[in-house]
Amino acid sequence: MLCETCNIQIPSLRRRAVPHATTCVRCSTERAHIGFMDWHHKTAPELVMIPAEQKENIRRAKRIAQRSR
């Protein structure tokens, strides 16, 4: 599958990770996110995604993750 923007081959690893992707990583318009596991409920941890530009929320999530381990 070729990128809609630059017409280079989209790597198979990206296609497996994001099956609906129509662009390569370089041409993607998606914003970067940082993920953390929320372990407050032991039987059902939850993945929390925070936009990379929200530095204060990332700092808080890191402190919470350190305390919950």
RAQUI-V59112 format. One record per helix or strand. SS is the DSSP state (H for helix, E for strand). FROM is the first residue (numbers start at 1). LEN is the number of residues. If there is no record, write none. Layout:
((SS & FROM & LEN) (SS & FROM & LEN))
This chain:
((E & 2 & 1) (E & 9 & 1) (H & 12 & 6) (E & 33 & 6) (E & 46 & 6) (H & 55 & 14))
